[in-house]
Amino acid sequence: MSDHEIQLPKGHYIGGRYVSGPDAIEVISPSTGARIGAIPCADAELVDAAVRSAREALATSGWAGLTPRDRLRAMHAWAALIEENAEELARLEAICSSRPAALARTGDVLVSAEQIRFFAEFADKEAGTLVPTSDAQFGFISDHPYGVVGAITPWNFPISMAAWKLGPALAAGNAIVLKPSEMTPYTTLRLAELAVEAGIPAGLVNVVLGDGPTTGTAITGHRGIDKVSFTGSTRAGGAIMENIARTGIKPMTLELGGKSPMVVFADADLDVAAKSLETGIMPNAGQFCVAGSRILVEESIADALAERLRARFSTYAPTDTLADQAGFSPIISDKQLRRIDGIVQAAKAQGGEILCGGAPFETPGSYYQPTLISGVTQDSPAVTEEIFGPVATFQTFRTEDEAMQLAAHETYGLAAGLFTSDVSRALRLTRRLEAGTVWVNRYGRTRDHILPTGGWKASGLGKDLGREAYLANRRTKSVLIDL
């Protein structure tokens, strides 16, 4: 399948139509390093036009006041169109991202449709609350959409991250102005087109293209944006908080960086643990926020587990994202590849031992070898920094307390994994692990969209997915009436 067979959306998508602009940002294939195309960069004036389009669509369509079942039906129709166009969306996803088309076709795209259906079901099932008062009064809590939600999504899972934002915002009765990553814009644009085709009023879903400093700043600082939802790095999340505080207070949901530990005790099933540790770091070449990049192992089983991991890590080979069979993903850019290698080499210079990998693949495109590093200290950059690559550190412990000390991170608290056959220990330590999500004897999300995700500490504020994500797109009003 060649790149030229893929029809790329052109321009921003505002008010149900494409809006062109001068090419400002090149889009590059991480698999080959070739130029795919170029996109415009929305300035503050164009972001303002998108916000006005969203407000007008809310006013003219009555979306927020529709019978909830009507919102639900439109969103179900949208999900069906996503499924019908899975092949096209998978190719759009793969051409400029790290996601293999063969995997996106049956995974990312269909999961995104599932998420939209999941959130649509809240539209006619969540309501206000009648509260107990005196007999002479009538009190209740009503809930309402915010209005216009401003969303910014990352490059690592473009279509599913867009669904995370679009699904709950629309189901809750809002309009949305969304900026995808400038590196992976195409599937989000196509999602917006399909929304209109499904009967969601034009202007409720607006997609503006551009970078963080220009377009992202214009969105988060716009006074017509009522709520912000962002997934990305902790550094970018801090800049968004600062911009919101400077330009006008508004609620925000921030799913930020992670440096998640995977803790393995000697009583764990080593085969289950090894497989889970692999799936905790290798998918998408480690480019996901909950990647289990810190492996902590009880000393008595360390050698046996390390050998299992080396064998598993050695099976990966670079694979173009448009290949017929899904394979090992590229790093999103050459710049990021160099950053990963810099952290690995710094850890090695400080005394770390490279158990496997430790260098880029010698092949076209941006691919990094699966890497395992032992002998690192807690202040090593490989331990402290979110690497966002197929790189894991390997440390040992002797006691539960030592394991929990190593697992704690000064900055991050997004996710954690725990492997043990002792149920009492599992229940005890899930309370001690400082993370928004803890997986026991497994690692990674399932398609149970009811489970929310979000971090502790600097890994974020609020939740995505679950009932919590829907409620985060509604605000409440307390009402008390004297009878």
C-alpha positions as CSV (number, residue, x, y, z in Angstrom):
1,M,0.0,0.0,0.0
2,S,1.6,3.3,-1.1
3,D,1.3,6.6,0.6
4,H,-0.1,8.3,-2.5
5,E,-3.2,6.1,-2.3
6,I,-4.3,7.8,0.9
7,Q,-6.4,10.9,0.5
8,L,-5.3,13.4,3.2
9,P,-7.8,15.9,4.6
10,K,-6.8,19.5,3.9
11,G,-7.0,22.4,6.3
12,H,-8.9,23.1,9.5
13,Y,-12.4,21.9,9.9
14,I,-14.7,24.6,11.2
15,G,-18.5,24.9,11.0
16,G,-18.8,21.7,9.0
17,R,-16.3,22.7,6.2
18,Y,-12.6,22.9,5.5
19,V,-10.9,26.2,6.0
20,S,-7.6,26.5,4.2
21,G,-4.5,28.3,5.3
22,P,-0.8,28.6,4.3
23,D,1.3,25.5,4.8
24,A,3.3,26.1,8.0
25,I,4.1,22.7,9.5
26,E,5.5,19.7,7.7
27,V,4.1,16.2,8.5
28,I,6.7,13.5,8.4
29,S,6.4,9.7,8.4
30,P,8.3,8.2,11.3
31,S,8.6,4.9,9.5
32,T,10.5,6.3,6.6
33,G,11.5,9.9,7.4
34,A,9.6,11.0,4.2
35,R,7.5,14.2,4.0
36,I,3.8,13.3,4.0
37,G,2.4,16.7,3.6
38,A,2.0,20.0,5.4
39,I,-0.7,21.7,7.5
40,P,-1.6,25.3,8.4
41,C,-1.1,26.7,11.9
42,A,-4.2,28.4,13.4
43,D,-3.5,31.7,15.0
44,A,-5.7,33.4,17.7
45,E,-8.0,34.9,15.1
46,L,-8.8,31.5,13.5
47,V,-9.2,29.9,16.9
48,D,-11.7,32.7,17.7
49,A,-13.6,31.8,14.5
50,A,-13.8,28.2,15.6
51,V,-15.1,29.2,19.1
52,R,-17.7,31.5,17.5
53,S,-18.7,28.6,15.2
54,A,-19.1,26.3,18.2
55,R,-21.3,28.8,20.1
56,E,-23.4,29.5,17.1
57,A,-23.9,25.8,16.6
58,L,-25.0,25.3,20.2
59,A,-27.5,28.2,19.9
60,T,-29.0,27.2,16.5
61,S,-29.1,23.4,16.9
62,G,-30.3,23.3,20.5
63,W,-27.9,20.4,21.0
64,A,-27.8,20.8,24.8
65,G,-31.5,20.9,25.1
66,L,-32.3,18.0,22.7
67,T,-34.2,15.0,24.1
68,P,-31.2,13.0,25.4
69,R,-32.2,10.1,23.3
70,D,-31.7,12.2,20.2
71,R,-28.1,13.0,21.2
72,L,-27.6,9.3,21.9
73,R,-28.9,8.3,18.4
74,A,-26.7,10.8,16.6
75,M,-23.6,9.6,18.4
76,H,-24.5,5.9,17.8
77,A,-24.8,6.8,14.1
78,W,-21.4,8.5,14.3
79,A,-19.8,5.4,15.8
80,A,-21.3,3.2,13.1
81,L,-19.7,5.4,10.4
82,I,-16.4,5.2,12.2
83,E,-16.6,1.4,12.0
84,E,-17.7,1.5,8.3
85,N,-14.6,3.6,7.5
86,A,-12.2,1.6,9.6
87,E,-9.9,0.8,6.7
88,E,-9.5,4.5,5.7
89,L,-9.1,5.7,9.3
90,A,-6.5,3.0,10.0
91,R,-4.4,4.1,7.0
92,L,-4.8,7.8,8.0
93,E,-3.7,6.9,11.5
94,A,-0.6,4.9,10.3
95,I,0.8,7.2,7.6
96,C,2.2,9.8,10.0
97,S,2.0,8.2,13.5
98,S,3.6,5.3,15.3
99,R,0.4,3.2,15.1
100,P,0.5,0.2,12.7
101,A,-2.4,0.2,10.3
102,A,-3.0,-3.5,10.8
103,L,-3.4,-2.9,14.5
104,A,-5.4,0.4,14.2
105,R,-7.9,-1.3,11.9
106,T,-9.1,-3.8,14.5
107,G,-7.9,-1.9,17.6
108,D,-7.7,1.8,17.8
109,V,-10.4,2.7,15.4
110,L,-13.0,0.2,16.7
111,V,-12.1,1.1,20.3
112,S,-12.8,4.7,19.4
113,A,-16.2,3.8,18.1
114,E,-16.8,1.8,21.3
115,Q,-15.9,4.8,23.5
116,I,-18.2,7.1,21.6
117,R,-21.1,4.6,22.1
118,F,-20.1,4.3,25.8
119,F,-20.3,8.0,26.4
120,A,-23.5,8.4,24.3
121,E,-25.3,6.1,26.8
122,F,-24.8,8.6,29.6
123,A,-26.9,11.2,27.8
124,D,-30.2,9.7,28.9
125,K,-29.1,8.1,32.1
126,E,-27.4,10.8,34.2
127,A,-29.6,13.5,35.7
128,G,-29.8,15.9,38.6
129,T,-30.4,14.9,42.2
130,L,-33.4,15.6,44.5
131,V,-32.0,16.4,48.0
132,P,-33.7,16.2,51.4
133,T,-34.9,19.5,52.9
134,S,-37.6,20.6,55.2
135,D,-41.2,20.1,54.2
136,A,-41.5,23.8,53.5
137,Q,-38.8,23.7,50.9
138,F,-37.9,21.9,47.7
139,G,-34.2,21.4,46.9
140,F,-32.4,19.8,44.0
141,I,-29.1,19.8,42.2
142,S,-29.4,20.2,38.4
143,D,-26.6,19.7,36.0
144,H,-25.8,21.5,32.7
145,P,-23.2,21.4,30.0
146,Y,-20.4,23.9,30.1
147,G,-20.8,25.2,26.6
148,V,-17.6,25.1,24.5
149,V,-14.9,22.6,25.5
150,G,-11.3,23.3,24.3
151,A,-9.4,20.0,23.9
152,I,-5.8,19.2,22.9
153,T,-4.7,15.7,22.1
154,P,-1.3,14.1,21.8
155,W,0.4,12.2,18.9
156,N,0.8,8.8,20.4
157,F,-2.8,7.5,20.0
158,P,-4.4,10.1,17.7
159,I,-7.8,8.7,17.0
160,S,-8.5,7.2,20.4
161,M,-7.3,10.3,22.3
162,A,-9.7,12.3,20.2
163,A,-12.6,10.0,21.1
164,W,-11.7,10.4,24.7
165,K,-12.3,14.1,24.4
166,L,-15.1,14.2,21.8
167,G,-17.3,11.5,23.3
168,P,-18.0,12.8,26.8
169,A,-18.1,16.5,25.7
170,L,-20.8,15.9,23.0
171,A,-22.8,13.4,25.1
172,A,-22.9,16.0,27.9
173,G,-24.3,18.6,25.5
174,N,-21.3,20.7,24.7
175,A,-19.6,21.8,21.5
176,I,-15.9,21.3,21.1
177,V,-12.8,23.0,19.6
178,L,-10.1,20.4,19.3
179,K,-6.4,20.7,18.4
180,P,-4.8,17.4,17.5
181,S,-1.0,17.1,17.5
182,E,0.6,18.8,14.5
183,M,2.4,15.6,13.8
184,T,-0.7,13.4,13.6
185,P,-3.7,15.5,12.4
186,Y,-5.5,13.5,9.8
187,T,-7.7,11.0,11.6
188,T,-9.1,13.7,13.9
189,L,-10.1,15.8,10.8
190,R,-11.9,12.7,9.3
191,L,-13.7,12.1,12.6
192,A,-15.1,15.6,12.5
193,E,-16.4,15.0,8.9
194,L,-18.0,11.8,9.9
195,A,-19.7,13.4,12.9
196,V,-21.5,15.8,10.5
197,E,-22.4,13.0,8.1
198,A,-23.9,11.1,11.1
199,G,-26.3,14.0,11.9
200,I,-24.4,15.8,14.6
201,P,-24.9,19.5,13.8
202,A,-22.1,21.2,11.9
203,G,-20.1,23.5,14.1
204,L,-20.3,21.3,17.2
205,V,-17.1,19.6,16.3
206,N,-14.3,22.0,15.2
207,V,-10.8,20.9,14.5
208,V,-8.0,23.5,14.4
209,L,-4.5,22.6,13.3
210,G,-1.3,24.0,14.7
211,D,1.4,23.8,17.3
212,G,1.2,24.2,21.1
213,P,2.8,27.7,21.6
214,T,0.5,29.3,19.0
215,T,-2.7,27.3,18.6
216,G,-2.7,25.6,21.9
217,T,-2.1,28.8,23.8
218,A,-4.9,30.5,21.9
219,I,-7.4,27.7,22.8
220,T,-6.6,27.4,26.5
221,G,-6.5,31.2,26.9
222,H,-9.7,32.0,25.0
223,R,-12.4,33.5,27.1
224,G,-15.0,31.8,25.1
225,I,-13.7,28.4,26.0
226,D,-15.6,27.2,29.1
227,K,-13.6,24.1,30.0
228,V,-10.2,22.7,28.9
229,S,-9.2,19.0,28.5
230,F,-5.6,18.1,27.7
231,T,-3.6,15.0,27.4
232,G,0.2,15.4,27.1
233,S,3.4,16.1,29.0
234,T,3.5,17.4,32.6
235,R,5.6,20.4,31.3
236,A,2.9,21.3,28.8
237,G,0.2,20.8,31.4
238,G,2.0,23.3,33.7
239,A,2.1,25.8,30.9
240,I,-1.6,25.4,30.3
241,M,-2.4,25.9,33.9
242,E,-0.4,29.1,33.9
243,N,-2.1,30.3,30.8
244,I,-5.6,29.6,32.1
245,A,-4.7,31.4,35.4
246,R,-3.4,34.4,33.5
247,T,-6.3,34.7,31.0
248,G,-9.4,33.7,33.0
249,I,-10.2,30.9,35.5
250,K,-11.9,27.8,34.0
251,P,-12.0,24.1,34.9
252,M,-9.6,21.7,33.4
253,T,-8.9,18.0,33.0
254,L,-5.2,17.2,32.6
255,E,-3.9,13.7,31.9
256,L,-0.1,14.2,32.1
257,G,3.1,12.3,32.2
258,G,4.1,9.1,34.0
259,K,7.0,7.0,35.2
260,S,5.1,4.0,36.2
261,P,6.7,1.2,38.3
262,M,6.0,-2.5,37.9
263,V,6.7,-4.4,41.1
264,V,7.4,-8.1,41.0
265,F,7.5,-10.3,44.1
266,A,9.2,-13.7,44.3
267,D,5.8,-15.5,44.7
268,A,4.5,-14.1,41.4
269,D,4.0,-16.3,38.3
270,L,7.2,-15.5,36.4
271,D,5.8,-16.3,33.0
272,V,2.8,-14.0,33.6
273,A,5.0,-11.3,35.0
274,A,7.4,-11.5,32.1
275,K,4.7,-11.2,29.5
276,S,3.0,-8.3,31.4
277,L,6.3,-6.5,31.8
278,E,6.8,-6.8,28.1
279,T,3.3,-5.5,27.3
280,G,3.9,-2.8,29.8
281,I,6.7,-1.2,27.8
282,M,6.9,-2.5,24.2
283,P,3.5,-1.6,22.6
284,N,3.8,1.6,20.5
285,A,7.6,1.4,21.2
286,G,6.9,2.6,24.8
287,Q,5.2,5.8,23.6
288,F,2.3,5.8,26.0
289,C,1.7,7.7,29.2
290,V,1.2,4.6,31.5
291,A,4.2,2.7,30.1
292,G,5.7,0.6,32.9
293,S,9.2,2.0,32.5
294,R,10.5,1.1,36.0
295,I,10.8,-2.6,36.6
296,L,11.3,-3.5,40.3
297,V,12.0,-7.1,41.1
298,E,12.6,-9.1,44.3
299,E,16.3,-9.9,44.5
300,S,15.9,-13.7,44.6
301,I,14.2,-13.9,41.2
302,A,16.0,-11.0,39.5
303,D,18.3,-13.1,37.3
304,A,15.6,-15.5,36.1
305,L,13.2,-12.6,35.2
306,A,15.9,-10.6,33.5
307,E,16.8,-13.5,31.3
308,R,13.1,-13.9,30.3
309,L,12.9,-10.2,29.4
310,R,16.1,-10.3,27.4
311,A,14.7,-13.1,25.3
312,R,11.4,-11.4,24.8
313,F,12.9,-8.0,23.9
314,S,15.3,-9.5,21.4
315,T,12.4,-10.6,19.1
316,Y,11.4,-7.1,17.9
317,A,12.3,-5.7,14.5
318,P,11.4,-2.4,12.8
319,T,8.2,-2.5,10.8
320,D,6.7,0.1,8.6
321,T,3.3,1.3,10.0
322,L,1.6,0.6,6.6
323,A,2.8,-3.0,6.5
324,D,0.3,-5.8,6.1
325,Q,1.2,-7.2,9.5
326,A,1.5,-5.1,12.6
327,G,5.0,-4.9,14.0
328,F,7.4,-2.9,16.2
329,S,6.5,0.8,16.0
330,P,8.8,3.7,15.1
331,I,9.7,6.6,17.4
332,I,7.5,9.5,16.4
333,S,10.5,11.7,15.2
334,D,14.2,11.7,14.8
335,K,14.4,14.4,17.5
336,Q,12.6,12.2,20.0
337,L,14.9,9.2,18.9
338,R,18.0,11.3,19.8
339,R,16.5,12.3,23.1
340,I,15.8,8.7,24.1
341,D,19.4,7.7,23.1
342,G,20.8,10.6,25.1
343,I,19.0,9.4,28.3
344,V,20.2,5.8,27.7
345,Q,23.8,6.9,27.2
346,A,23.7,9.2,30.2
347,A,22.5,6.2,32.4
348,K,25.3,4.1,31.0
349,A,27.9,6.8,31.7
350,Q,26.7,6.9,35.3
351,G,27.3,3.1,35.8
352,G,24.2,1.6,34.4
353,E,24.5,-1.8,32.6
354,I,22.7,-2.3,29.3
355,L,21.2,-5.7,29.5
356,C,19.9,-5.5,26.0
357,G,19.4,-2.9,23.3
358,G,20.8,0.5,24.0
359,A,21.0,2.1,20.5
360,P,18.9,3.0,17.5
361,F,18.2,0.4,14.9
362,E,20.4,0.8,11.9
363,T,17.5,1.1,9.4
364,P,15.6,3.9,7.7
365,G,13.1,5.7,9.9
366,S,13.2,6.4,13.6
367,Y,13.4,3.1,15.4
368,Y,15.0,2.4,18.8
369,Q,16.0,-1.1,20.1
370,P,14.1,-2.5,23.1
371,T,16.3,-1.6,26.0
372,L,16.7,-2.9,29.6
373,I,19.1,-1.1,31.9
374,S,20.2,-2.4,35.3
375,G,22.5,-0.9,37.9
376,V,20.8,2.5,38.0
377,T,20.3,4.7,41.0
378,Q,17.2,6.7,41.9
379,D,18.7,9.9,40.6
380,S,19.6,8.4,37.2
381,P,17.8,10.3,34.3
382,A,16.6,6.9,33.1
383,V,14.7,6.6,36.5
384,T,13.6,10.2,37.0
385,E,12.6,11.3,33.4
386,E,9.7,10.1,31.3
387,I,11.6,8.6,28.4
388,F,8.6,7.8,26.1
389,G,10.4,5.0,24.3
390,P,11.0,1.2,24.5
391,V,13.4,1.7,27.5
392,A,12.9,0.2,31.0
393,T,15.1,0.3,34.1
394,F,15.6,-2.9,36.1
395,Q,16.1,-2.6,39.9
396,T,15.9,-5.1,42.8
397,F,14.6,-5.0,46.3
398,R,14.5,-7.3,49.4
399,T,11.5,-6.1,51.4
400,E,8.0,-4.7,50.8
401,D,9.1,-1.4,52.3
402,E,12.1,-1.2,50.0
403,A,9.9,-2.0,47.1
404,M,7.5,0.8,48.0
405,Q,10.3,3.3,48.5
406,L,11.7,2.5,45.0
407,A,8.2,2.6,43.5
408,A,7.5,6.1,44.8
409,H,8.4,8.9,42.4
410,E,8.9,12.5,43.4
411,T,7.0,13.8,40.4
412,Y,4.7,11.2,38.8
413,G,1.8,9.0,40.0
414,L,-0.1,7.9,36.9
415,A,-0.1,4.0,37.0
416,A,1.6,1.1,38.7
417,G,1.7,-2.7,38.3
418,L,2.0,-5.3,41.1
419,F,2.7,-9.0,40.7
420,T,2.2,-11.4,43.5
421,S,0.1,-14.5,44.4
422,D,-0.5,-13.2,47.9
423,V,-3.9,-11.6,47.9
424,S,-3.4,-9.9,51.3
425,R,-0.1,-8.3,50.0
426,A,-1.9,-7.2,46.8
427,L,-4.7,-5.5,48.7
428,R,-2.2,-4.0,51.2
429,L,0.1,-2.6,48.6
430,T,-2.5,-1.2,46.2
431,R,-3.3,1.2,49.0
432,R,0.4,2.2,49.4
433,L,1.2,2.7,45.7
434,E,0.9,6.4,44.8
435,A,-0.9,6.1,41.4
436,G,-4.2,6.8,39.9
437,T,-4.4,3.3,38.5
438,V,-3.0,0.0,39.8
439,W,-3.0,-3.2,37.9
440,V,-2.5,-6.5,39.7
441,N,-1.0,-9.5,37.9
442,R,-1.6,-7.7,34.6
443,Y,-0.5,-4.4,33.0
444,G,-2.5,-2.1,30.8
445,R,-6.1,-1.0,30.1
446,T,-8.8,-3.3,28.8
447,R,-11.9,-2.2,26.8
448,D,-13.8,-1.7,30.0
449,H,-14.3,2.0,29.4
450,I,-16.1,2.4,32.7
451,L,-12.7,2.4,34.5
452,P,-11.5,6.1,34.7
453,T,-7.9,7.0,34.1
454,G,-6.0,9.9,35.6
455,G,-3.0,10.6,37.7
456,W,-1.8,11.6,41.2
457,K,0.8,14.3,41.9
458,A,2.0,15.9,38.7
459,S,0.5,13.2,36.5
460,G,-2.7,15.1,36.2
461,L,-6.0,16.6,37.4
462,G,-9.4,15.0,36.9
463,K,-10.2,11.8,35.0
464,D,-10.7,10.6,31.4
465,L,-12.9,7.6,30.6
466,G,-15.5,6.3,33.0
467,R,-18.6,8.0,34.4
468,E,-16.1,10.6,35.8
469,A,-15.2,11.8,32.3
470,Y,-18.9,12.5,31.4
471,L,-19.5,14.3,34.7
472,A,-16.4,16.4,34.1
473,N,-18.2,17.9,31.1
474,R,-21.2,18.9,33.2
475,R,-21.5,21.6,35.9
476,T,-24.0,21.6,38.7
477,K,-26.4,24.2,40.1
478,S,-28.0,24.0,43.5
479,V,-31.7,25.1,43.7
480,L,-33.7,25.7,46.8
481,I,-37.4,26.8,46.6
482,D,-39.6,27.9,49.5
483,L,-43.0,26.3,49.1
